[in-house]
Amino acid sequence: MTDTLLLVGRNHTRETAERHAARLRERGVAGRVRVETYERDPAELDVAADADTYVVPMAVAPDRDTTRGIPGALPAARHCEPVGASAAVTRALADRAREAVDPDDDASVALVAFGDTSMADARRTTEEHADRLRKSSNYGEVTTAYLLQNPAAECVRYNLGGDRAVAVPFFVAPCEETEKALPEKLELDRGGLAYADPLGDHEAVTDTIEAELSKARAIEAGTAAVTPVATDGGN
């Protein structure tokens, strides 16, 4: 293969993206697998990307960067969906929750996302993952909350009904929001609420990246059906 898989995201995603890239190189999914990041604006990207380059955004859902900024900065490349939008990521979120609190009828999960009012797709994606968790996991309650919108992250501990509860940050990688803003708003120092890791280097995310690449190749080739590498999010 002579094509390139390019993982693109904000600077805080670089370490996580590099781990996925290393795994994808081992799988031999493309001729080259690279990572490029930017601080605030995709226009900062300084990389050559031609029609043999497939770009996968390291983001949880479509937003201004993934729909406008990155394609605008890399106009010749072929653009895939962001990693967090895949149904397979539900499996990663379930695993992150399980690492902190065992699933049971008396246990509650809150998916906590950024919640920018201009990012309707991000909220919809969060709600879709929560709905899948309700159907596929053994948690008695699954809710959503947001850093910048209602239901607010500050209210999570008061809104959950289970005897045991965990907040799962729906973020691709550790960042200021997951390390500082959310812990403060969730009042983690009070105890009584577990806090999970973000998606990070979970293998379901790697699978999703590979599946997005396969889908883009199939579309380019005019293939009607493609067997995805990623699962549907079931446990």
RAGI-V623476 format. One record per pair of residues at least 4 apart in sequence whose ideal C-beta (glycine too) atoms are under 7 Angstrom apart, sorted by the first residue. I is the first residue (numbers start at 1). GAP is how many residues later the second one is. Records with the same first field share a line. If there is no record, write none. Layout:
I=GAP + GAP
//
This chain:
1=29 + 30
2=29 + 50
3=27 + 28 + 49 + 50 + 51
4=26 + 27 + 28 + 30 + 48 + 49
5=19 + 24 + 25 + 28 + 49 + 51 + 208
6=28 + 30 + 43 + 47 + 48 + 49 + 71
7=10 + 13 + 14 + 28 + 49 + 51 + 202
8=28 + 47 + 49 + 50 + 62
9=4 + 8 + 28 + 48 + 49 + 50 + 163
10=27 + 28
11=26 + 27 + 28
12=161 + 163
13=4 + 24 + 45 + 159 + 160
14=4 + 21 + 23
15=4
16=4 + 156 + 157 + 184 + 185
17=4 + 18 + 41
18=4 + 17
19=4 + 182
20=4 + 181 + 185 + 186 + 189
21=4 + 12 + 14
22=4
23=4 + 183
24=5 + 9 + 182 + 185 + 186
25=8
27=183
29=4 + 181 + 184
30=183
36=9 + 11
38=4 + 6 + 7
39=5
41=28
42=23 + 27 + 28 + 30 + 31
43=26 + 30
45=28 + 29
49=4 + 6 + 25 + 27 + 28
50=26
51=25 + 27
53=24 + 25
54=23 + 24 + 26 + 159 + 162
55=15 + 19 + 22 + 23 + 24 + 25
56=24 + 27 + 153 + 156 + 157
57=9 + 13 + 25
58=25 + 114
59=4 + 6 + 7 + 23 + 25 + 113
60=22 + 24 + 53 + 62 + 65 + 110 + 111 + 112
61=21 + 23 + 24 + 58 + 60 + 61 + 64
62=4 + 5 + 20 + 23 + 59
63=4 + 56 + 58 + 59
64=4 + 5
65=4 + 5
66=4 + 16
68=4
69=4
70=4 + 9
71=4 + 8
78=138 + 142
80=132 + 133 + 136
81=4 + 131
83=6 + 89 + 122 + 125 + 126
84=5 + 41 + 88 + 115
85=40
86=122 + 125 + 144
87=45 + 145 + 146
88=116 + 119 + 120 + 142 + 143 + 144 + 145
89=4 + 40 + 110 + 115 + 116 + 119
90=4 + 39 + 42 + 43 + 46 + 143
91=4 + 113 + 140 + 142 + 144
92=4 + 107 + 110 + 112 + 113
93=4 + 18 + 36 + 40 + 75 + 77
94=4 + 39 + 43 + 141
95=4 + 107
96=72 + 100 + 101
97=4 + 12 + 69 + 71 + 99
98=4 + 5
99=97
100=66 + 94 + 95 + 96
101=6 + 63 + 64 + 65 + 93
102=5
103=4 + 34 + 35 + 36
104=34 + 36
105=35
106=34 + 56 + 57 + 58
107=32 + 33 + 55 + 57 + 58
108=31 + 32 + 33 + 52 + 53 + 54 + 57
109=24 + 30 + 33 + 57 + 59
110=33 + 34 + 35 + 46 + 50 + 55 + 57 + 58
111=15 + 18 + 19 + 33 + 57 + 59
112=33 + 41 + 44 + 55 + 56 + 57 + 58 + 70
113=9 + 13 + 31 + 33 + 57
114=8 + 32 + 33 + 34 + 63
115=8 + 31 + 32 + 33 + 34
116=6 + 32
117=31 + 32
119=4
120=4
121=4
122=4
123=4
124=4
125=4
126=4 + 18 + 44
127=4 + 17
128=4
129=4 + 41
130=4 + 12 + 13 + 14
131=4
132=4 + 101
133=4 + 6 + 9
134=8
136=97 + 98 + 99
137=98
140=22
141=19 + 20 + 21
143=16 + 17
144=7
145=6 + 7 + 8 + 10 + 11
146=5 + 6 + 7
147=6 + 30 + 34 + 35 + 38
151=4 + 8
153=29 + 32 + 33
154=31
155=4
156=4 + 11 + 30
157=29 + 30 + 35 + 36
160=5
165=28 + 29
166=28 + 30
167=19 + 26 + 28 + 29
168=28
169=9 + 13 + 27 + 29
171=4 + 6 + 7 + 27 + 28
172=26 + 27
173=25 + 27
174=4 + 5 + 24
175=4
176=4 + 5
177=4 + 5
178=4 + 20
180=4
181=4
182=4
183=5 + 12
186=7 + 9
188=5 + 7
199=6
203=4
204=4 + 26
205=4
206=4
207=4 + 22 + 23
208=4 + 22
209=4
210=4 + 19
211=4 + 17 + 18 + 19
212=4
213=4
214=4 + 12 + 14 + 15
215=4 + 11
216=4
217=4
218=5 + 8
//
